[in-house]
Amino acid sequence: MYDIEHALDHFIYSKFINTVNSIYILKGFYDIYINDSVYSGINMLTVNNGTLKIYSIDSVVFSINYTDVCCITVYKDYQKLNFRIKPRQ
């Protein structure tokens, strides 16, 4: 079984782990490579009842049996945009 927490260690903002669920909230949005596919804009992963689900914002992007995961790699961090709005003069 692949160790997700070790692969994502530097990118995890917060994690919640109990006997049934493992929830990993990431520090930002990342491109994540799982097995042979890349998924964009991912900010959360969960493991529940042997199923790994990856999320972008609040919707499931991909779901896979946890035992079928052979590799996870994080590629790119999407930076937050910083807009400053100036009042009209």
Steps between C-alpha positions, in 0.01 A plus 500: 500500500634842401576756775307811392595702805872456432461602133301815587679590824633842387168599343255417782345796680284295734407136550221322682548131565277260691426127473274542195614814311820676408458852365793702365447869425780643289667841533381608155397359164731247337531277195520147635625200308334173607611182323486602131283815513538864604214678679501881513399745770486249787468635856375203707535120518301252706534130574178333613420126501798423277413766240721797419310807378660821378316831503522833325323764710203291623437251222650157445736492203612138522441190711716185511539195720780584745681170438523581126710813561864436414638856492403858582701806399420868549589728208389861509378751754240746375569833663212707631433816307532824691278772356498845650194704421548874505202729552403738222612855532 
